[in-house]
Amino acid sequence: MRHGPAMSDGAEAFLDDGVFAMIKLLDRETGAHIADIDETDLAALVAALEEESGDDQDYYIDLATLHFLAESGVRNDLVKTMGAALGEREGMEVIWQRG
């Protein structure tokens, strides 16, 4: 396995073939793809949002959360993309998964 940036669980961020593993953000309710993010984006989201457990991979996002994320340094284009996915709903569950 090729060495790459370490992930929080100690695994490498590269797949076996040396390709960097992107992280997908998905709408839990619809399964719709929201965005592909990298380790830096994920770290910013994890730092800003409350996790219920150490292996939590989902977050509740509403308009107030989007404002908080923007103020917390999460990339503006990512916040706007999540806002577009939220649409007119009051809130949504966002999940992330590698690869």
Secondary structure as UniProt FT lines:
FT   TURN            8..9
FT   TURN            16..17
FT   STRAND          23..27
FT   TURN            28..30
FT   STRAND          33..37
FT   HELIX           39..48
FT   TURN            54..55
FT   STRAND          58..62
FT   HELIX           63..71
FT   TURN            72..73
FT   HELIX           76..86
FT   TURN            87..88
FT   STRAND          91..98
//
